[in-house]
């Protein structure tokens, strides 16, 4: 209790639901690409790699994602926090939901 | 191309990545609970059911989630859009990330 390891392999016996496991996968994906500089942040280039490799279908439904990534600052220096990563995916997911 | 069915069973042959499938699960979870009134929105009571049933571990890491849900308005009438649902989960996920 009071501790959460949902971004790592869980060592305790608490069972996650399917939805929690799905969220864990999205969290882990952030950490998998956040390797350069501060590990709690993605650079724009890391985000681009993540999108190309992990979100090829989803990213089709975000208008001008490339432009958005360019606006984030220096490709190798700017720091993108988890909340920004989550918001970008949310925008893409919203796009998917609307286009039926 | 140009159409997205990531909130439904996919009928085309485009393969989703693990991360995209995970996002699809989180999207589908919204629709599973958004049954009353406008189907594109959750009521606060539907959100509470969703959190209790689907996010029992994750919700431990959001301070006063109950209070937050109460602030969303009339439990059976207020309409919570997908973006708000996504943001609440993001807050919880951020909480998980920070507490190591």
N, CA and C atoms of all chains as a GROMACS GRO file, in nm:
protein
  600
    1UNK      N    1   0.084  -0.120   0.000
    1UNK     CA    2   0.000   0.000   0.000
    1UNK      C    3   0.087   0.125   0.000
    2UNK      N    4   0.038   0.228  -0.062
    2UNK     CA    5   0.111   0.354  -0.060
    2UNK      C    6   0.223   0.357  -0.162
    3UNK      N    7   0.255   0.242  -0.215
    3UNK     CA    8   0.359   0.239  -0.320
    3UNK      C    9   0.298   0.187  -0.447
    4UNK      N   10   0.350   0.233  -0.557
    4UNK     CA   11   0.296   0.189  -0.685
    4UNK      C   12   0.411   0.154  -0.778
    5UNK      N   13   0.400   0.041  -0.838
    5UNK     CA   14   0.506  -0.001  -0.931
    5UNK      C   15   0.449  -0.023  -1.068
    6UNK      N   16   0.344   0.051  -1.101
    6UNK     CA   17   0.273   0.016  -1.224
    6UNK      C   18   0.353   0.054  -1.348
    7UNK      N   19   0.467   0.121  -1.335
    7UNK     CA   20   0.550   0.146  -1.451
    7UNK      C   21   0.663   0.043  -1.460
    8UNK      N   22   0.669  -0.046  -1.363
    8UNK     CA   23   0.771  -0.152  -1.366
    8UNK      C   24   0.702  -0.285  -1.356
    9UNK      N   25   0.778  -0.392  -1.368
    9UNK     CA   26   0.721  -0.524  -1.340
    9UNK      C   27   0.672  -0.526  -1.196
   10UNK      N   28   0.552  -0.570  -1.178
   10UNK     CA   29   0.498  -0.573  -1.042
   10UNK      C   30   0.554  -0.692  -0.968
   11UNK      N   31   0.598  -0.664  -0.845
   11UNK     CA   32   0.654  -0.774  -0.766
   11UNK      C   33   0.556  -0.819  -0.659
   12UNK      N   34   0.453  -0.741  -0.639
   12UNK     CA   35   0.358  -0.778  -0.534
   12UNK      C   36   0.246  -0.861  -0.596
   13UNK      N   37   0.153  -0.898  -0.511
   13UNK     CA   38   0.050  -0.991  -0.556
   13UNK      C   39  -0.077  -0.921  -0.602
   14UNK      N   40  -0.077  -0.787  -0.599
   14UNK     CA   41  -0.197  -0.716  -0.641
   14UNK      C   42  -0.221  -0.740  -0.789
   15UNK      N   43  -0.339  -0.784  -0.819
   15UNK     CA   44  -0.372  -0.809  -0.959
   15UNK      C   45  -0.422  -0.682  -1.025
   16UNK      N   46  -0.370  -0.654  -1.141
   16UNK     CA   47  -0.422  -0.541  -1.218
   16UNK      C   48  -0.538  -0.588  -1.304
   17UNK      N   49  -0.632  -0.499  -1.329
   17UNK     CA   50  -0.738  -0.530  -1.425
   17UNK      C   51  -0.682  -0.514  -1.567
   18UNK      N   52  -0.759  -0.558  -1.665
   18UNK     CA   53  -0.716  -0.544  -1.805
   18UNK      C   54  -0.690  -0.398  -1.840
   19UNK      N   55  -0.777  -0.310  -1.789
   19UNK     CA   56  -0.763  -0.168  -1.821
   19UNK      C   57  -0.637  -0.112  -1.755
   20UNK      N   58  -0.612  -0.153  -1.631
   20UNK     CA   59  -0.491  -0.106  -1.563
   20UNK      C   60  -0.364  -0.159  -1.632
   21UNK      N   61  -0.372  -0.281  -1.677
   21UNK     CA   62  -0.257  -0.337  -1.749
   21UNK      C   63  -0.233  -0.258  -1.878
   22UNK      N   64  -0.342  -0.220  -1.943
   22UNK     CA   65  -0.330  -0.142  -2.067
   22UNK      C   66  -0.264  -0.007  -2.037
   23UNK      N   67  -0.306   0.057  -1.929
   23UNK     CA   68  -0.248   0.186  -1.891
   23UNK      C   69  -0.100   0.168  -1.859
   24UNK      N   70  -0.068   0.058  -1.793
   24UNK     CA   71   0.071   0.028  -1.760
   24UNK      C   72   0.157   0.017  -1.887
   25UNK      N   73   0.101  -0.043  -1.991
   25UNK     CA   74   0.174  -0.056  -2.118
   25UNK      C   75   0.204   0.082  -2.176
   26UNK      N   76   0.105   0.173  -2.168
   26UNK     CA   77   0.124   0.308  -2.223
   26UNK      C   78   0.228   0.384  -2.140
   27UNK      N   79   0.228   0.363  -2.009
   27UNK     CA   80   0.328   0.427  -1.922
   27UNK      C   81   0.467   0.372  -1.954
   28UNK      N   82   0.478   0.240  -1.961
   28UNK     CA   83   0.608   0.178  -1.987
   28UNK      C   84   0.666   0.222  -2.120
   29UNK      N   85   0.578   0.245  -2.216
   29UNK     CA   86   0.622   0.289  -2.348
   29UNK      C   87   0.693   0.424  -2.340
   30UNK      N   88   0.642   0.512  -2.254
   30UNK     CA   89   0.708   0.641  -2.232
   30UNK      C   90   0.851   0.619  -2.181
   31UNK      N   91   0.864   0.533  -2.081
   31UNK     CA   92   0.996   0.512  -2.020
   31UNK      C   93   1.092   0.440  -2.113
   32UNK      N   94   1.037   0.361  -2.200
   32UNK     CA   95   1.120   0.286  -2.295
   32UNK      C   96   1.192   0.383  -2.390
   33UNK      N   97   1.125   0.494  -2.423
   33UNK     CA   98   1.184   0.589  -2.519
   33UNK      C   99   1.253   0.706  -2.450
   34UNK      N  100   1.224   0.727  -2.323
   34UNK     CA  101   1.284   0.842  -2.251
   34UNK      C  102   1.420   0.801  -2.197
   35UNK      N  103   1.517   0.793  -2.286
   35UNK     CA  104   1.648   0.742  -2.245
   35UNK      C  105   1.757   0.848  -2.246
   36UNK      N  106   1.737   0.952  -2.327
   36UNK     CA  107   1.840   1.055  -2.341
   36UNK      C  108   1.818   1.164  -2.237
   37UNK      N  109   1.925   1.208  -2.174
   37UNK     CA  110   1.912   1.319  -2.079
   37UNK      C  111   1.828   1.279  -1.960
   38UNK      N  112   1.741   1.367  -1.919
   38UNK     CA  113   1.654   1.337  -1.805
   38UNK      C  114   1.562   1.223  -1.841
   39UNK      N  115   1.563   1.118  -1.762
   39UNK     CA  116   1.488   0.999  -1.799
   39UNK      C  117   1.339   1.013  -1.773
   40UNK      N  118   1.300   1.119  -1.705
   40UNK     CA  119   1.157   1.142  -1.682
   40UNK      C  120   1.095   1.222  -1.797
   41UNK      N  121   1.174   1.248  -1.901
   41UNK     CA  122   1.124   1.329  -2.013
   41UNK      C  123   1.165   1.268  -2.147
   42UNK      N  124   1.083   1.293  -2.248
   42UNK     CA  125   1.115   1.258  -2.386
   42UNK      C  126   1.168   1.382  -2.457
   43UNK      N  127   1.265   1.364  -2.545
   43UNK     CA  128   1.299   1.472  -2.638
   43UNK      C  129   1.202   1.463  -2.757
   44UNK      N  130   1.188   1.570  -2.834
   44UNK     CA  131   1.103   1.561  -2.954
   44UNK      C  132   1.146   1.447  -3.046
   45UNK      N  133   1.276   1.424  -3.062
   45UNK     CA  134   1.320   1.313  -3.148
   45UNK      C  135   1.280   1.177  -3.092
   46UNK      N  136   1.289   1.163  -2.961
   46UNK     CA  137   1.244   1.038  -2.899
   46UNK      C  138   1.095   1.020  -2.920
   47UNK      N  139   1.020   1.128  -2.907
   47UNK     CA  140   0.875   1.120  -2.929
   47UNK      C  141   0.844   1.079  -3.072
   48UNK      N  142   0.921   1.135  -3.166
   48UNK     CA  143   0.898   1.100  -3.307
   48UNK      C  144   0.923   0.951  -3.330
   49UNK      N  145   1.033   0.900  -3.273
   49UNK     CA  146   1.062   0.756  -3.286
   49UNK      C  147   0.948   0.673  -3.227
   50UNK      N  148   0.904   0.714  -3.111
   50UNK     CA  149   0.796   0.643  -3.042
   50UNK      C  150   0.671   0.638  -3.130
   51UNK      N  151   0.636   0.753  -3.186
   51UNK     CA  152   0.514   0.760  -3.268
   51UNK      C  153   0.527   0.672  -3.392
   52UNK      N  154   0.641   0.683  -3.460
   52UNK     CA  155   0.661   0.608  -3.585
   52UNK      C  156   0.659   0.458  -3.557
   53UNK      N  157   0.726   0.417  -3.450
   53UNK     CA  158   0.742   0.274  -3.424
   53UNK      C  159   0.624   0.212  -3.349
   54UNK      N  160   0.565   0.287  -3.259
   54UNK     CA  161   0.463   0.228  -3.170
   54UNK      C  162   0.320   0.271  -3.202
   55UNK      N  163   0.305   0.383  -3.270
   55UNK     CA  164   0.170   0.434  -3.295
   55UNK      C  165   0.143   0.462  -3.443
   56UNK      N  166   0.180   0.370  -3.531
   56UNK     CA  167   0.166   0.399  -3.674
   56UNK      C  168   0.022   0.418  -3.718
   57UNK      N  169  -0.071   0.340  -3.664
   57UNK     CA  170  -0.212   0.354  -3.704
   57UNK      C  171  -0.274   0.476  -3.637
   58UNK      N  172  -0.250   0.487  -3.508
   58UNK     CA  173  -0.311   0.596  -3.432
   58UNK      C  174  -0.269   0.732  -3.484
   59UNK      N  175  -0.142   0.742  -3.523
   59UNK     CA  176  -0.090   0.873  -3.561
   59UNK      C  177  -0.148   0.922  -3.694
   60UNK      N  178  -0.210   0.832  -3.769
   60UNK     CA  179  -0.276   0.876  -3.893
   60UNK      C  180  -0.391   0.970  -3.864
   61UNK      N  181  -0.439   0.968  -3.741
   61UNK     CA  182  -0.559   1.044  -3.709
   61UNK      C  183  -0.530   1.170  -3.630
   62UNK      N  184  -0.404   1.209  -3.628
   62UNK     CA  185  -0.368   1.336  -3.566
   62UNK      C  186  -0.320   1.427  -3.677
   63UNK      N  187  -0.389   1.538  -3.694
   63UNK     CA  188  -0.350   1.631  -3.799
   63UNK      C  189  -0.213   1.689  -3.766
   64UNK      N  190  -0.127   1.689  -3.862
   64UNK     CA  191   0.002   1.756  -3.854
   64UNK      C  192   0.079   1.725  -3.726
   65UNK      N  193   0.086   1.598  -3.693
   65UNK     CA  194   0.162   1.559  -3.574
   65UNK      C  195   0.309   1.598  -3.589
   66UNK      N  196   0.358   1.585  -3.711
   66UNK     CA  197   0.496   1.624  -3.737
   66UNK      C  198   0.520   1.770  -3.701
   67UNK      N  199   0.427   1.855  -3.743
   67UNK     CA  200   0.440   1.998  -3.711
   67UNK      C  201   0.435   2.021  -3.561
   68UNK      N  202   0.344   1.948  -3.497
   68UNK     CA  203   0.333   1.962  -3.351
   68UNK      C  204   0.464   1.925  -3.284
   69UNK      N  205   0.526   1.818  -3.331
   69UNK     CA  206   0.652   1.775  -3.270
   69UNK      C  207   0.760   1.879  -3.295
   70UNK      N  208   0.759   1.938  -3.415
   70UNK     CA  209   0.859   2.041  -3.444
   70UNK      C  210   0.846   2.162  -3.353
   71UNK      N  211   0.722   2.190  -3.313
   71UNK     CA  212   0.697   2.307  -3.226
   71UNK      C  213   0.740   2.284  -3.083
   72UNK      N  214   0.780   2.162  -3.051
   72UNK     CA  215   0.815   2.132  -2.911
   72UNK      C  216   0.953   2.182  -2.873
   73UNK      N  217   1.030   2.230  -2.973
   73UNK     CA  218   1.162   2.285  -2.941
   73UNK      C  219   1.274   2.203  -3.000
   74UNK      N  220   1.394   2.227  -2.952
   74UNK     CA  221   1.514   2.160  -3.001
   74UNK      C  222   1.494   2.007  -2.999
   75UNK      N  223   1.509   1.944  -3.115
   75UNK     CA  224   1.476   1.801  -3.127
   75UNK      C  225   1.547   1.709  -3.029
   76UNK      N  226   1.668   1.748  -2.990
   76UNK     CA  227   1.742   1.661  -2.898
   76UNK      C  228   1.754   1.716  -2.757
   77UNK      N  229   1.704   1.836  -2.738
   77UNK     CA  230   1.725   1.900  -2.608
   77UNK      C  231   1.596   1.926  -2.531
   78UNK      N  232   1.491   1.959  -2.604
   78UNK     CA  233   1.366   1.994  -2.534
   78UNK      C  234   1.316   1.874  -2.454
   79UNK      N  235   1.252   1.904  -2.345
   79UNK     CA  236   1.208   1.799  -2.252
   79UNK      C  237   1.056   1.793  -2.248
   80UNK      N  238   1.006   1.678  -2.282
   80UNK     CA  239   0.862   1.658  -2.286
   80UNK      C  240   0.824   1.571  -2.168
   81UNK      N  241   0.740   1.623  -2.081
   81UNK     CA  242   0.704   1.547  -1.962
   81UNK      C  243   0.593   1.446  -1.990
   82UNK      N  244   0.575   1.358  -1.895
   82UNK     CA  245   0.477   1.251  -1.912
   82UNK      C  246   0.337   1.305  -1.945
   83UNK      N  247   0.299   1.413  -1.877
   83UNK     CA  248   0.165   1.470  -1.900
   83UNK      C  249   0.145   1.514  -2.045
   84UNK      N  250   0.252   1.565  -2.106
   84UNK     CA  251   0.242   1.610  -2.246
   84UNK      C  252   0.229   1.490  -2.340
   85UNK      N  253   0.307   1.386  -2.310
   85UNK     CA  254   0.298   1.261  -2.387
   85UNK      C  255   0.155   1.205  -2.378
   86UNK      N  256   0.102   1.203  -2.255
   86UNK     CA  257  -0.033   1.150  -2.233
   86UNK      C  258  -0.136   1.232  -2.310
   87UNK      N  259  -0.119   1.364  -2.310
   87UNK     CA  260  -0.214   1.453  -2.378
   87UNK      C  261  -0.210   1.432  -2.530
   88UNK      N  262  -0.091   1.411  -2.585
   88UNK     CA  263  -0.079   1.389  -2.730
   88UNK      C  264  -0.150   1.260  -2.770
   89UNK      N  265  -0.133   1.155  -2.689
   89UNK     CA  266  -0.202   1.030  -2.718
   89UNK      C  267  -0.353   1.048  -2.705
   90UNK      N  268  -0.394   1.126  -2.605
   90UNK     CA  269  -0.537   1.152  -2.585
   90UNK      C  270  -0.598   1.222  -2.705
   91UNK      N  271  -0.524   1.317  -2.761
   91UNK     CA  272  -0.572   1.387  -2.881
   91UNK      C  273  -0.591   1.289  -2.996
   92UNK      N  274  -0.494   1.200  -3.011
   92UNK     CA  275  -0.502   1.100  -3.118
   92UNK      C  276  -0.620   1.007  -3.094
   93UNK      N  277  -0.637   0.966  -2.969
   93UNK     CA  278  -0.746   0.874  -2.935
   93UNK      C  279  -0.880   0.941  -2.960
   94UNK      N  280  -0.891   1.071  -2.928
   94UNK     CA  281  -1.013   1.146  -2.950
   94UNK      C  282  -1.044   1.150  -3.100
   95UNK      N  283  -0.940   1.171  -3.180
   95UNK     CA  284  -0.956   1.170  -3.325
   95UNK      C  285  -1.013   1.039  -3.373
   96UNK      N  286  -0.965   0.931  -3.318
   96UNK     CA  287  -1.014   0.798  -3.355
   96UNK      C  288  -1.160   0.782  -3.320
   97UNK      N  289  -1.197   0.834  -3.204
   97UNK     CA  290  -1.332   0.818  -3.156
   97UNK      C  291  -1.432   0.891  -3.243
   98UNK      N  292  -1.389   1.009  -3.289
   98UNK     CA  293  -1.483   1.093  -3.362
   98UNK      C  294  -1.504   1.043  -3.505
   99UNK      N  295  -1.396   1.003  -3.569
   99UNK     CA  296  -1.408   0.956  -3.708
   99UNK      C  297  -1.462   0.816  -3.713
  100UNK      N  298  -1.591   0.806  -3.737
  100UNK     CA  299  -1.650   0.672  -3.742
  100UNK      C  300  -1.663   0.625  -3.885
  101UNK      N  301  -0.784   0.333  -4.491
  101UNK     CA  302  -0.723   0.466  -4.469
  101UNK      C  303  -0.831   0.572  -4.450
  102UNK      N  304  -0.802   0.668  -4.367
  102UNK     CA  305  -0.895   0.777  -4.347
  102UNK      C  306  -1.006   0.742  -4.249
  103UNK      N  307  -1.023   0.616  -4.220
  103UNK     CA  308  -1.122   0.575  -4.122
  103UNK      C  309  -1.053   0.505  -4.007
  104UNK      N  310  -1.110   0.518  -3.892
  104UNK     CA  311  -1.049   0.455  -3.777
  104UNK      C  312  -1.156   0.382  -3.697
  105UNK      N  313  -1.128   0.260  -3.664
  105UNK     CA  314  -1.224   0.182  -3.588
  105UNK      C  315  -1.162   0.140  -3.456
  106UNK      N  316  -1.072   0.222  -3.404
  106UNK     CA  317  -0.998   0.174  -3.288
  106UNK      C  318  -1.083   0.171  -3.162
  107UNK      N  319  -1.205   0.221  -3.168
  107UNK     CA  320  -1.292   0.206  -3.051
  107UNK      C  321  -1.388   0.088  -3.070
  108UNK      N  322  -1.377   0.021  -3.184
  108UNK     CA  323  -1.461  -0.095  -3.209
  108UNK      C  324  -1.370  -0.212  -3.248
  109UNK      N  325  -1.431  -0.326  -3.267
  109UNK     CA  326  -1.355  -0.436  -3.323
  109UNK      C  327  -1.307  -0.395  -3.462
  110UNK      N  328  -1.182  -0.416  -3.489
  110UNK     CA  329  -1.130  -0.378  -3.619
  110UNK      C  330  -1.168  -0.484  -3.721
  111UNK      N  331  -1.216  -0.435  -3.834
  111UNK     CA  332  -1.256  -0.531  -3.937
  111UNK      C  333  -1.153  -0.537  -4.050
  112UNK      N  334  -1.062  -0.441  -4.050
  112UNK     CA  335  -0.964  -0.441  -4.158
  112UNK      C  336  -0.840  -0.518  -4.115
  113UNK      N  337  -0.745  -0.521  -4.203
  113UNK     CA  338  -0.629  -0.607  -4.176
  113UNK      C  339  -0.512  -0.530  -4.113
  114UNK      N  340  -0.533  -0.401  -4.088
  114UNK     CA  341  -0.424  -0.325  -4.028
  114UNK      C  342  -0.395  -0.378  -3.888
  115UNK      N  343  -0.271  -0.411  -3.865
  115UNK     CA  344  -0.233  -0.463  -3.735
  115UNK      C  345  -0.202  -0.349  -3.640
  116UNK      N  346  -0.255  -0.357  -3.521
  116UNK     CA  347  -0.219  -0.260  -3.419
  116UNK      C  348  -0.096  -0.308  -3.345
  117UNK      N  349  -0.017  -0.215  -3.297
  117UNK     CA  350   0.095  -0.251  -3.210
  117UNK      C  351   0.040  -0.278  -3.069
  118UNK      N  352   0.125  -0.332  -2.982
  118UNK     CA  353   0.083  -0.357  -2.843
  118UNK      C  354   0.036  -0.229  -2.776
  119UNK      N  355   0.107  -0.120  -2.804
  119UNK     CA  356   0.072   0.007  -2.739
  119UNK      C  357  -0.062   0.057  -2.792
  120UNK      N  358  -0.082   0.044  -2.922
  120UNK     CA  359  -0.210   0.086  -2.980
  120UNK      C  360  -0.326   0.001  -2.927
  121UNK      N  361  -0.299  -0.127  -2.912
  121UNK     CA  362  -0.404  -0.215  -2.857
  121UNK      C  363  -0.438  -0.173  -2.714
  122UNK      N  364  -0.334  -0.136  -2.640
  122UNK     CA  365  -0.355  -0.091  -2.501
  122UNK      C  366  -0.441   0.035  -2.500
  123UNK      N  367  -0.411   0.128  -2.590
  123UNK     CA  368  -0.489   0.252  -2.597
  123UNK      C  369  -0.634   0.221  -2.634
  124UNK      N  370  -0.650   0.126  -2.725
  124UNK     CA  371  -0.784   0.084  -2.767
  124UNK      C  372  -0.864   0.031  -2.647
  125UNK      N  373  -0.798  -0.044  -2.559
  125UNK     CA  374  -0.866  -0.097  -2.441
  125UNK      C  375  -0.915   0.017  -2.352
  126UNK      N  376  -0.831   0.121  -2.336
  126UNK     CA  377  -0.870   0.234  -2.251
  126UNK      C  378  -0.986   0.312  -2.315
  127UNK      N  379  -0.984   0.322  -2.449
  127UNK     CA  380  -1.094   0.389  -2.520
  127UNK      C  381  -1.223   0.308  -2.505
  128UNK      N  382  -1.212   0.177  -2.529
  128UNK     CA  383  -1.332   0.092  -2.521
  128UNK      C  384  -1.394   0.094  -2.382
  129UNK      N  385  -1.308   0.106  -2.281
  129UNK     CA  386  -1.356   0.111  -2.144
  129UNK      C  387  -1.446   0.232  -2.122
  130UNK      N  388  -1.411   0.344  -2.183
  130UNK     CA  389  -1.496   0.464  -2.175
  130UNK      C  390  -1.635   0.433  -2.232
  131UNK      N  391  -1.637   0.372  -2.349
  131UNK     CA  392  -1.765   0.346  -2.416
  131UNK      C  393  -1.848   0.241  -2.344
  132UNK      N  394  -1.779   0.151  -2.277
  132UNK     CA  395  -1.849   0.046  -2.204
  132UNK      C  396  -1.934   0.106  -2.091
  133UNK      N  397  -1.883   0.213  -2.032
  133UNK     CA  398  -1.954   0.273  -1.917
  133UNK      C  399  -2.042   0.392  -1.958
  134UNK      N  400  -2.018   0.447  -2.076
  134UNK     CA  401  -2.095   0.564  -2.120
  134UNK      C  402  -2.226   0.518  -2.184
  135UNK      N  403  -2.318   0.473  -2.100
  135UNK     CA  404  -2.440   0.414  -2.154
  135UNK      C  405  -2.564   0.499  -2.130
  136UNK      N  406  -2.558   0.582  -2.025
  136UNK     CA  407  -2.675   0.662  -1.989
  136UNK      C  408  -2.672   0.795  -2.065
  137UNK      N  409  -2.786   0.836  -2.117
  137UNK     CA  410  -2.793   0.966  -2.183
  137UNK      C  411  -2.706   0.969  -2.307
  138UNK      N  412  -2.633   1.077  -2.325
  138UNK     CA  413  -2.546   1.088  -2.441
  138UNK      C  414  -2.436   0.984  -2.431
  139UNK      N  415  -2.423   0.903  -2.534
  139UNK     CA  416  -2.328   0.791  -2.524
  139UNK      C  417  -2.184   0.833  -2.543
  140UNK      N  418  -2.164   0.957  -2.583
  140UNK     CA  419  -2.026   1.006  -2.597
  140UNK      C  420  -1.975   1.065  -2.466
  141UNK      N  421  -2.055   1.054  -2.361
  141UNK     CA  422  -2.018   1.113  -2.232
  141UNK      C  423  -2.045   1.017  -2.118
  142UNK      N  424  -1.964   1.029  -2.012
  142UNK     CA  425  -1.989   0.958  -1.886
  142UNK      C  426  -2.060   1.052  -1.789
  143UNK      N  427  -2.152   0.999  -1.710
  143UNK     CA  428  -2.199   1.076  -1.595
  143UNK      C  429  -2.100   1.053  -1.480
  144UNK      N  430  -2.102   1.141  -1.378
  144UNK     CA  431  -2.013   1.118  -1.262
  144UNK      C  432  -2.036   0.980  -1.200
  145UNK      N  433  -2.160   0.934  -1.193
  145UNK     CA  434  -2.185   0.801  -1.136
  145UNK      C  435  -2.126   0.689  -1.223
  146UNK      N  436  -2.136   0.706  -1.353
  146UNK     CA  437  -2.074   0.606  -1.442
  146UNK      C  438  -1.922   0.607  -1.423
  147UNK      N  439  -1.866   0.726  -1.409
  147UNK     CA  440  -1.721   0.735  -1.387
  147UNK      C  441  -1.682   0.665  -1.256
  148UNK      N  442  -1.764   0.686  -1.152
  148UNK     CA  443  -1.734   0.623  -1.024
  148UNK      C  444  -1.736   0.471  -1.037
  149UNK      N  445  -1.837   0.417  -1.107
  149UNK     CA  446  -1.844   0.272  -1.129
  149UNK      C  447  -1.721   0.223  -1.205
  150UNK      N  448  -1.686   0.297  -1.308
  150UNK     CA  449  -1.569   0.262  -1.390
  150UNK      C  450  -1.443   0.256  -1.303
  151UNK      N  451  -1.425   0.357  -1.220
  151UNK     CA  452  -1.303   0.364  -1.137
  151UNK      C  453  -1.301   0.248  -1.038
  152UNK      N  454  -1.415   0.224  -0.970
  152UNK     CA  455  -1.420   0.120  -0.867
  152UNK      C  456  -1.396  -0.017  -0.930
  153UNK      N  457  -1.458  -0.041  -1.045
  153UNK     CA  458  -1.454  -0.175  -1.104
  153UNK      C  459  -1.329  -0.199  -1.190
  154UNK      N  460  -1.284  -0.095  -1.259
  154UNK     CA  461  -1.176  -0.116  -1.357
  154UNK      C  462  -1.040  -0.061  -1.313
  155UNK      N  463  -1.041   0.034  -1.219
  155UNK     CA  464  -0.915   0.097  -1.182
  155UNK      C  465  -0.890   0.093  -1.031
  156UNK      N  466  -0.912  -0.023  -0.968
  156UNK     CA  467  -0.899  -0.027  -0.822
  156UNK      C  468  -0.758   0.003  -0.772
  157UNK      N  469  -0.656  -0.046  -0.841
  157UNK     CA  470  -0.517  -0.019  -0.797
  157UNK      C  471  -0.477   0.123  -0.832
  158UNK      N  472  -0.505   0.161  -0.954
  158UNK     CA  473  -0.462   0.292  -1.003
  158UNK      C  474  -0.523   0.404  -0.920
  159UNK      N  475  -0.650   0.387  -0.883
  159UNK     CA  476  -0.721   0.496  -0.815
  159UNK      C  477  -0.668   0.519  -0.674
  160UNK      N  478  -0.593   0.424  -0.619
  160UNK     CA  479  -0.531   0.446  -0.488
  160UNK      C  480  -0.432   0.561  -0.492
  161UNK      N  481  -0.387   0.596  -0.612
  161UNK     CA  482  -0.281   0.694  -0.624
  161UNK      C  483  -0.330   0.829  -0.671
  162UNK      N  484  -0.460   0.848  -0.665
  162UNK     CA  485  -0.516   0.980  -0.695
  162UNK      C  486  -0.576   1.034  -0.567
  163UNK      N  487  -0.523   1.146  -0.522
  163UNK     CA  488  -0.574   1.205  -0.399
  163UNK      C  489  -0.718   1.247  -0.420
  164UNK      N  490  -0.801   1.212  -0.329
  164UNK     CA  491  -0.939   1.258  -0.322
  164UNK      C  492  -1.012   1.248  -0.457
  165UNK      N  493  -1.002   1.132  -0.518
  165UNK     CA  494  -1.072   1.110  -0.645
  165UNK      C  495  -1.223   1.123  -0.623
  166UNK      N  496  -1.267   1.074  -0.509
  166UNK     CA  497  -1.410   1.085  -0.477
  166UNK      C  498  -1.455   1.230  -0.477
  167UNK      N  499  -1.376   1.315  -0.414
  167UNK     CA  500  -1.409   1.458  -0.412
  167UNK      C  501  -1.411   1.515  -0.552
  168UNK      N  502  -1.312   1.474  -0.630
  168UNK     CA  503  -1.305   1.524  -0.769
  168UNK      C  504  -1.431   1.485  -0.845
  169UNK      N  505  -1.474   1.362  -0.826
  169UNK     CA  506  -1.593   1.314  -0.897
  169UNK      C  507  -1.716   1.392  -0.850
  170UNK      N  508  -1.721   1.421  -0.721
  170UNK     CA  509  -1.835   1.499  -0.669
  170UNK      C  510  -1.841   1.638  -0.729
  171UNK      N  511  -1.724   1.693  -0.759
  171UNK     CA  512  -1.719   1.829  -0.813
  171UNK      C  513  -1.762   1.835  -0.960
  172UNK      N  514  -1.785   1.718  -1.020
  172UNK     CA  515  -1.816   1.718  -1.163
  172UNK      C  516  -1.962   1.753  -1.191
  173UNK      N  517  -2.042   1.765  -1.086
  173UNK     CA  518  -2.181   1.806  -1.106
  173UNK      C  519  -2.279   1.696  -1.070
  174UNK      N  520  -2.401   1.712  -1.113
  174UNK     CA  521  -2.508   1.617  -1.082
  174UNK      C  522  -2.466   1.475  -1.120
  175UNK      N  523  -2.470   1.383  -1.022
  175UNK     CA  524  -2.415   1.248  -1.043
  175UNK      C  525  -2.473   1.172  -1.162
  176UNK      N  526  -2.599   1.202  -1.193
  176UNK     CA  527  -2.662   1.128  -1.303
  176UNK      C  528  -2.684   1.212  -1.428
  177UNK      N  529  -2.655   1.339  -1.418
  177UNK     CA  530  -2.688   1.428  -1.530
  177UNK      C  531  -2.566   1.490  -1.595
  178UNK      N  532  -2.465   1.522  -1.515
  178UNK     CA  533  -2.348   1.590  -1.572
  178UNK      C  534  -2.282   1.503  -1.678
  179UNK      N  535  -2.224   1.567  -1.777
  179UNK     CA  536  -2.166   1.494  -1.890
  179UNK      C  537  -2.014   1.512  -1.892
  180UNK      N  538  -1.948   1.402  -1.887
  180UNK     CA  539  -1.803   1.402  -1.884
  180UNK      C  540  -1.753   1.353  -2.020
  181UNK      N  541  -1.680   1.437  -2.088
  181UNK     CA  542  -1.635   1.398  -2.222
  181UNK      C  543  -1.510   1.311  -2.216
  182UNK      N  544  -1.480   1.251  -2.330
  182UNK     CA  545  -1.366   1.159  -2.337
  182UNK      C  546  -1.237   1.225  -2.290
  183UNK      N  547  -1.217   1.350  -2.329
  183UNK     CA  548  -1.093   1.420  -2.291
  183UNK      C  549  -1.076   1.432  -2.141
  184UNK      N  550  -1.189   1.450  -2.071
  184UNK     CA  551  -1.183   1.461  -1.925
  184UNK      C  552  -1.150   1.326  -1.862
  185UNK      N  553  -1.211   1.222  -1.915
  185UNK     CA  554  -1.181   1.085  -1.871
  185UNK      C  555  -1.032   1.055  -1.890
  186UNK      N  556  -0.983   1.089  -2.007
  186UNK     CA  557  -0.842   1.063  -2.039
  186UNK      C  558  -0.750   1.140  -1.943
  187UNK      N  559  -0.788   1.265  -1.913
  187UNK     CA  560  -0.705   1.348  -1.825
  187UNK      C  561  -0.703   1.292  -1.682
  188UNK      N  562  -0.816   1.241  -1.636
  188UNK     CA  563  -0.822   1.184  -1.500
  188UNK      C  564  -0.731   1.061  -1.491
  189UNK      N  565  -0.735   0.978  -1.594
  189UNK     CA  566  -0.647   0.860  -1.593
  189UNK      C  567  -0.500   0.904  -1.600
  190UNK      N  568  -0.474   1.008  -1.679
  190UNK     CA  569  -0.337   1.059  -1.689
  190UNK      C  570  -0.285   1.107  -1.555
  191UNK      N  571  -0.371   1.174  -1.479
  191UNK     CA  572  -0.332   1.220  -1.345
  191UNK      C  573  -0.296   1.102  -1.256
  192UNK      N  574  -0.378   0.998  -1.264
  192UNK     CA  575  -0.353   0.879  -1.184
  192UNK      C  576  -0.222   0.812  -1.228
  193UNK      N  577  -0.202   0.806  -1.358
  193UNK     CA  578  -0.081   0.742  -1.411
  193UNK      C  579   0.043   0.821  -1.370
  194UNK      N  580   0.031   0.953  -1.369
  194UNK     CA  581   0.142   1.038  -1.327
  194UNK      C  582   0.175   1.011  -1.181
  195UNK      N  583   0.070   0.996  -1.100
  195UNK     CA  584   0.090   0.965  -0.958
  195UNK      C  585   0.166   0.836  -0.941
  196UNK      N  586   0.135   0.737  -1.024
  196UNK     CA  587   0.204   0.609  -1.018
  196UNK      C  588   0.351   0.624  -1.052
  197UNK      N  589   0.377   0.707  -1.150
  197UNK     CA  590   0.512   0.726  -1.199
  197UNK      C  591   0.601   0.790  -1.094
  198UNK      N  592   0.542   0.885  -1.022
  198UNK     CA  593   0.624   0.962  -0.929
  198UNK      C  594   0.655   0.882  -0.803
  199UNK      N  595   0.555   0.810  -0.754
  199UNK     CA  596   0.576   0.733  -0.630
  199UNK      C  597   0.650   0.605  -0.659
  200UNK      N  598   0.781   0.608  -0.641
  200UNK     CA  599   0.858   0.486  -0.668
  200UNK      C  600   0.883   0.410  -0.540
   0.00000   0.00000   0.00000
